[in-house]
Amino acid sequence: MFENMPEEKLKKLVTAVVIAGTILVVLLLGVILYQFISMGVKSGQIRSMEEQRQEYEAQIEDLQDQLDVYGTDKKQEDIAREHGYIYPDDRT
């Protein structure tokens, strides 16, 4: 196939193929690099969200503990009395 082609034309063809191959390799390396960077960013976001989730779970536990204490009728009555509220039939 290439035997009948002049040497000058063959050199140009080989040069064009090498340039095209080089450009393709550079583009593919760029895509791979972009993907690695993107994965690193997403990984950082996932870690950050996981930390936030753990903080929120800790807050929920603290608030649940407070609700268990302050949600009782006795505790609410004690807090009301501390603020000066009394029952109408209470003696002062």
C-alpha positions in Angstrom: 0.0 0.0 0.0 2.7 2.5 1.0 5.3 1.1 -1.5 4.0 3.3 -4.4 4.0 6.4 -2.2 6.8 8.9 -2.6 9.2 9.2 0.3 8.3 12.8 0.9 4.6 12.1 1.1 5.2 9.1 3.4 7.2 11.3 5.8 4.4 13.8 5.9 1.9 11.1 6.6 4.0 9.6 9.4 4.5 13.1 10.9 0.7 13.8 10.7 -0.1 10.5 12.4 2.5 11.1 15.1 1.2 14.6 15.8 -2.4 13.3 15.9 -1.4 10.5 18.2 0.5 12.9 20.5 -2.5 15.3 20.6 -4.8 12.4 21.4 -2.5 11.2 24.3 -2.2 14.7 25.7 -6.0 15.2 25.6 -6.6 11.8 27.3 -4.1 12.6 30.0 -5.9 16.0 30.5 -9.2 14.2 30.9 -7.7 11.7 33.3 -6.1 14.5 35.3 -9.4 16.4 35.5 -11.2 13.3 36.7 -8.6 12.7 39.5 -9.0 16.3 40.6 -12.7 16.1 40.4 -12.7 12.9 42.5 -10.5 14.6 45.1 -12.8 17.6 45.4 -15.9 15.3 45.7 -14.0 13.2 48.3 -13.4 16.4 50.3 -17.0 17.4 50.1 -18.1 13.9 51.3 -15.7 14.2 54.2 -17.0 17.6 55.1 -20.7 16.5 54.9 -19.9 13.4 57.0 -18.4 15.7 59.7 -21.5 17.9 59.6 -23.7 14.8 59.9 -21.8 13.7 63.0 -22.1 17.2 64.5 -25.8 17.2 63.9 -26.2 13.7 65.4 -24.4 14.9 68.5 -26.7 18.0 68.7 -29.7 15.7 68.3 -28.5 13.5 71.2 -27.9 16.6 73.4 -31.3 18.0 72.6 -32.9 14.6 73.2 -31.3 14.5 76.6 -32.5 18.0 77.3 -36.0 17.1 76.2 -36.0 14.0 78.4 -35.1 16.3 81.4 -37.1 19.4 80.6 -40.0 17.7 78.9 -41.3 16.2 82.2 -44.2 17.8 84.0 -42.2 18.0 87.3 -39.3 19.8 85.7 -41.6 22.2 83.8 -43.4 23.0 87.1 -40.0 23.6 88.9 -38.9 26.0 86.1 -42.3 27.8 86.3 -41.9 28.2 90.0 -38.4 29.6 89.6 -39.9 32.3 87.4 -42.6 33.2 90.0 -45.5 31.2 88.7 -47.7 29.5 91.4 -51.0 27.6 91.5 -54.0 29.6 92.6 -54.4 27.5 95.7 -50.7 27.6 96.7 -49.8 29.3 100.0 -47.0 31.9 99.8 
